[in-house]
Amino acid sequence: MKIGLCLEMALLQMPFEARVEKAAELGFKYVEMWWVDGSFKGTPEQLAKLAEQAGVKITDTVINAPDGSMGGNLTDPCQNMDAFYKRARMTLDYTREAQIPATIVLPGNRVPGLDEKTMEETFVERLKSLVEMAEKAGVTVMIEPLNDLYDHPDHWLTSSDKGAAICRRIGSPRLRMLFDTYHMRVMEGDMVKHIERNIDVIAHFHAAGVPGRHEVFIGETNYPFVLKKIEGMGYQGAFGLEYSPSLDDETSLKQSLAYLQG
């Protein structure tokens, strides 16, 4: 399995450039980031060169904030989306030019007083427009269900089955789902079966220990078993660690990588 590392929750005592280099030094061949105008301040060409020199591949970026505070809330029909589409275009262009294959979009929060069907249809229609942009850019957009119990209160998309159904409904090869095993363990359980029935639209995985969102070798999830099952389904992508270390960062990441690689 290709094990990746999100550089936005670990090694935070270092500048972004040093995080890329340290991840490579620790044995990670794949890394990911969040917003393209966030931790890294350079051009997409500079980012591509940084990754190439370190010997890693950046798997994905992120367009907006989970709660809609940056980029907008895609479930709210009363919200003007001009700022979102401007940000989406900027992110897609930067992601493509940095030679990164995918970016993540979050639907935002539930809208008080609005029914479920209206929120879903609003998100789907706006997602269709985003997917058209992604198809032209040659970048894959991934929707990511999150948990609303601990980390993202009021988040609208909390089900992997619903996320997969939306992907199939739109039916574009440029729209896929990111399955976060931490969030979905919290929300759904029965994780392997959820992955199995939705593997056709899953393009990436995230992982952290449950409970606490710390190391994958601490908690109730048997990650080596999960990885073996995913590999058996023919998954070829990366499995990204996105967690907050409870140990010294370097020790934590080394042990996590060793645990997953057997």
MOHU-V265229 format. One record per residue. SS is DSSP state (a for helix, b for strand, c for the rest). PHI is phi in whole degrees, 0 to 359 (NA if undefined). OMEGA is omega in radians with two decimals (none if undefined). Layout:
ss/phi/omega
SS/PHI/OMEGA
SS/PHI/OMEGA
This chain:
ss/phi/omega
c/NA/3.07
b/279/-3.10
b/264/-3.13
b/246/-3.13
b/221/3.00
b/282/-3.06
c/273/-3.10
c/255/3.13
c/232/3.13
c/224/3.14
c/60/-3.01
c/287/3.07
c/285/-3.12
c/253/2.96
c/298/-3.07
a/305/-3.11
a/301/3.13
a/291/3.10
a/297/3.11
a/301/-3.12
a/294/-3.14
a/293/3.09
a/301/3.11
a/297/3.14
a/298/-3.12
a/280/3.06
c/111/3.11
c/276/3.10
c/261/-3.10
b/229/3.09
b/223/3.07
b/216/-3.09
c/227/3.08
c/259/-3.02
b/281/-3.08
c/287/3.05
c/250/-3.11
c/253/-3.01
c/294/-3.14
c/262/-3.02
c/255/-3.05
c/267/3.13
c/280/3.08
a/299/3.11
a/295/3.10
a/293/3.11
a/293/3.11
a/299/3.14
a/293/3.11
a/300/-3.14
a/295/-3.13
a/298/-3.13
a/293/3.12
a/279/-3.13
c/82/3.11
c/236/3.04
b/246/3.07
b/272/-3.00
c/272/-3.05
b/193/3.05
b/235/3.12
b/225/-3.13
c/277/-2.95
c/227/3.12
c/271/-3.10
c/303/-3.09
c/265/3.12
c/82/-3.10
c/291/3.04
c/233/3.13
c/101/3.07
c/110/-3.11
c/256/-3.00
c/285/3.12
c/265/-3.04
c/260/-3.09
c/294/-3.13
c/272/-3.08
c/268/3.07
c/292/-3.04
c/258/-3.13
a/303/-3.13
a/295/3.12
a/296/-3.09
a/293/3.06
a/295/3.12
a/292/3.12
a/298/3.11
a/300/3.13
a/300/-3.11
a/292/3.12
a/299/-3.14
a/297/-3.13
a/296/-3.12
a/299/3.12
a/297/-3.08
a/292/3.08
c/274/3.12
c/65/3.09
c/256/-2.98
c/280/-2.99
b/213/3.03
b/219/-3.07
b/254/3.02
b/236/3.10
c/249/-3.07
c/289/-3.09
c/101/-3.02
b/265/2.98
c/296/3.14
c/259/-3.11
c/305/3.09
c/85/-3.11
c/261/-3.11
c/284/-3.06
a/300/-3.10
a/297/3.14
a/295/3.11
a/297/3.14
a/295/-3.12
a/295/3.09
a/297/3.12
a/297/-3.10
a/299/-3.12
a/296/3.11
a/288/3.09
a/294/3.10
a/301/3.12
a/295/3.11
a/296/-3.13
a/297/3.07
a/300/3.08
a/297/-3.12
a/294/3.11
a/298/3.12
a/292/-3.13
a/279/-3.08
c/75/3.13
c/240/3.11
b/272/3.07
b/263/3.12
b/240/3.00
b/268/-3.03
b/231/2.99
c/293/-3.12
c/234/3.06
c/270/3.12
c/252/-3.12
c/274/-3.05
c/234/-2.95
c/260/-3.04
c/225/-3.13
c/305/3.09
c/73/3.11
b/298/-3.02
c/281/-3.05
c/268/-3.08
c/237/-3.07
c/235/3.09
a/290/3.10
a/295/3.11
a/293/3.11
a/300/3.13
a/294/3.13
a/297/3.11
a/294/3.10
a/300/-3.12
a/292/-3.14
a/298/3.14
a/285/2.94
c/72/3.10
c/253/3.06
c/293/3.11
c/267/3.04
b/238/-3.14
b/221/3.13
b/247/2.97
b/263/-3.14
b/262/3.10
b/269/-3.04
a/293/3.06
a/292/-3.10
a/299/-3.08
a/281/2.99
a/295/3.11
a/294/-3.00
a/275/-2.93
c/240/-2.97
c/65/3.10
c/44/-2.88
a/294/-3.09
a/299/3.13
a/293/3.08
a/297/3.11
a/295/-3.09
a/302/-3.09
a/278/-3.13
a/238/-3.06
a/299/-3.12
a/295/-3.13
a/242/3.14
b/272/-3.12
b/248/-3.07
b/197/3.07
b/232/2.93
b/241/-3.11
b/210/3.00
c/199/3.13
c/287/3.10
c/239/0.01
c/275/2.97
c/104/-3.10
c/60/3.09
c/250/-3.04
c/301/3.14
c/290/3.13
c/271/3.05
c/244/3.09
c/132/-2.97
c/269/-3.08
c/266/3.07
c/273/-3.02
a/293/3.07
a/302/3.09
a/296/-3.14
a/299/-3.14
a/297/3.12
a/298/3.13
a/294/-3.14
a/297/3.10
a/300/3.12
a/294/3.08
c/275/3.12
c/88/-3.14
c/294/-3.06
c/246/-3.06
c/275/-3.10
b/264/3.10
b/241/-2.94
b/266/3.05
b/279/3.11
c/227/-3.06
c/215/3.10
c/262/-3.09
c/299/3.04
c/262/3.07
c/252/2.95
c/308/-3.00
a/307/-3.07
a/295/3.10
a/299/-3.13
a/301/-3.08
a/291/3.10
a/297/-3.12
a/292/3.11
a/295/3.14
a/296/3.13
a/296/3.14
a/298/-3.10
a/283/-3.10
a/272/3.07
c/74/none
